[in-house]
Amino acid sequence: MSDKVYDLAQLEELGGGDAEFVSMMVMTFLEHTPGQLEELKNAHGSGDLATMGAIAHKIKPNVDMFGISAIVQDIRDLEQMGKNGISNAETAEKLDKVDKELTIAFEQLKQL
């Protein structure tokens, strides 16, 4: 698992090469996003699609900022599915993919 699922280039550019800024952003991401991911899964599991969409909306900027490209479209799709009250096999597949990719990203970022 040497391939990183994230890319910090955008974050490094935003921080102007300030390693401390990047480190702080990574710590904040690791502090908040795992809980948001659990909320996302719980909202879907309980059929609260509006909340699922709202939480996907919260996670979306982090997916972009941390360059987790494999799920950029999936998190947007989950946001829209939630807003539109759509829950089907595709919703579950996208949620599973987001869960897997973010979990890998959390583990990889903890190694920094």
N, C-alpha and C positions, 0 to 999 in steps of 0.2 A: 504494500500500500504506500509506495513512495510518491505516487502522483497526488499532488495537492488538488483538492476540490475547490479551493479558493484562490484568489489572486489579490494581493494587497496593493497592487500598483495604483489604483484609484485613490485608496486611502493614503498611501505615501505621498501622492501628488497633492492631495488636499492638505496634508500636514506639512508640505514644503520640505520633505525629507527629515522631519523631526521624529526620530525613533521613539521618543517618549510619548508623543501624541499618538502614534500608531499603537504603541503598547497599551495606552490608556483606552483607546477605542476597542481594542481586542478584549481587554478585561471587561469593559462595559457590555460588549456583545455577549461574552460568555456568562455574564451575570444575569442578563435579562432574557436573551433569546431562548434558552432551553425551557424556561417557564412559559414563554409565549407559545412555543411549539406544543407543550403539553396542553395548554388552553385551547389551541387550535384543534388538536386531536379530540379533546373532551367535548368541545362544541359540536364537532362533526358527529361524534358518537352519540350525543344526546339529541341530535337533530336540530340544534340551534344554528341554523345556517347563516342567519344575519350576524351572529357573533363570530362564526367561522370566517366570514368575509371581512369583518372588521379587524380581526386578529391577523389575517393574511395581509391586510393593508398595512398593519403596523410592522410586520416582518419584512415586507417588500423592500424598503430602503436598505435594510441590512444585507439582504441577498445581493442587491445591486452594488453596494459599497464594498462588500467583501468579495465581489467578483465570483460568486457561486453560480457560474454560468449554466450549469446543468439544470437548474430549477428556476431560472429567471422567468420563463413563460409559465411554468406550473404554478408559481405563487400568485401570478396575475390571474391565471385561470381560476384558482381557488377563490380569490377575492371576488371575481365576477360571479362565479357559481353561488357563492354565499349571498351576494347582493340579490341575485335572481332566484334564490330558493331552489337551486338545482342540486340534488344529491342522487348520484347514480354510480355505476361501476367505475366510470371515468373519474369521478370525484374521489373515490376511494383510492384508485391507482395513483392519482396525482398527489394525494395526501401522503401515501406510502412513500412515494419517491422523494417528496420534500422532507419527510421524516428521516429517511435514510441518508440523504445528502447532508442535511444540517447536522445530524448526529456525527457523521464522519468529519465535517468541518469543525465541530466542537472539539473532537478528540485531537485533530491535527493542530488546531490553534492553541490548545493547552500545552503543546510541545514547544511553542515559541519561547 
